[in-house]
């Protein structure tokens, strides 16, 4: 979703603002823009364009910005109005002196636009954002901070803002509700950004702006206030991310790099969280006491995180024998789930900024539920509203299609289910130890699968021409089928559907003919034979079968056109191993079809609007 950057200091602002935008590209966008104030010549200059940042760079070559050491920049993911130049940010007021970038959605923008229009303000774009800059103009009486403070109190919805004023060029204003915003602290320079990777090359000292906070930022001073203008204290965090982790490190795409990082992410997780065969979530403050009195678990999440949650439901119910309900966050919010003090809500989100998941959690909290979140981004909004946080520590995930964050979420969910099973005495210590032993095999199994990467790539490429894919799985690999289909459609734009194999006869079988490819998840398990029956039903209708099966399976070759083997493992753990070939199939098909793997069209990494 939209990305915001701001700079105030002594260096040339434009190159910093553009480079930082490139680090936000992964969030997803369709246009971009930049504004700087030339303090010497009293000029506010704005450049914007649809398309990618390279299009903005080309524009800046033909129409250079004046020298300046203060500015804001933006990548826009269109919500209100087409992704064209006029609708892209920064937006400027009628006087041409106030300029603003925004991430979020202003829900009462039509009402405010009518009021402002009647007062004579002229609007040029179709965006909700533009009303904010005019509202600030309306309140502006030679104090930009006060004007922004008054304006934000009128806004409903979600917003992160960066604001500059030509008449007060030594001040950069930031504000937020709902959408994320951080302040980066440098020496005689300060930054704002939607997230840490944008400014990592300049500073590791950050302030996570809290909900309902405003910041008055100068090159050597930062002051924070609430929306009533009262000063509030600030906490400076030191981020531990390394610049290298947000680079491709020789891989052609971030997605492939992140696929390869999975063995080390899980190795580190297990080393960190398993000590003497005991699972520890001490850093998240999660002890067995937290489970006392809980009689129902709700899992809420979106996209890939939802699929991880679905695996979690199977696991928790099996190992800890407690009812688990799961919802996509946007549905959870608007139905009336029965929640009370005995409910535990587990929210899963890579970014910790997904608006629907945040809203679902806030709703559940109001009803008295305890919240545990499984989150990748340290300090994210979700982490801050949760009672306990179990970080996945998978490192920054830049590819829009989630890979390592998914398997890291699975890792935490397995550990969580074992710990809960232990606490509820539905899992004996011996059983828990066996699980832990099996879990520890996963990283080496991943390395083995990755060694077969060329063979997997070949199977993917040979099947890249199919116009439609079906993914079938059963039991704990039904979520794997959903995730495989999501991965493929996200990055290759091929229609793909994930289904519980047992449901095939209730609809999807009508699709099967020689033009469909069906990916059948058939690892060794107690329902293996049922999967083989499904495969035969597909073959007898001339469907192409690509199976994922367990090493040593000699039966499967007879039934499938192509087989990808995974190492033998406890059947409850197969979703880990199946995820890897599914990610690779999606990746190599997308590459073969010439798709933009890391930044697929229309998608955003962090969906900060509902
Ligand atoms: C977007 C991303 C997906 C992600 C989903 C949930 O749709 O493209 O990859 O799974 O959001 O994001 P979250 O950050 O909450 O896990």
Boltz pocket constraint, residues with backbone or C-beta under 6 A from the ligand:
constraints:
  - pocket:
      binder: B
      contacts: [[A, 302], [A, 303], [A, 304], [A, 305], [A, 348], [A, 349], [A, 350], [A, 351], [A, 352], [A, 353], [A, 354], [A, 357], [A, 400], [A, 401], [A, 402], [A, 603], [A, 604], [A, 605], [A, 606], [A, 607]]
      max_distance: 6.0
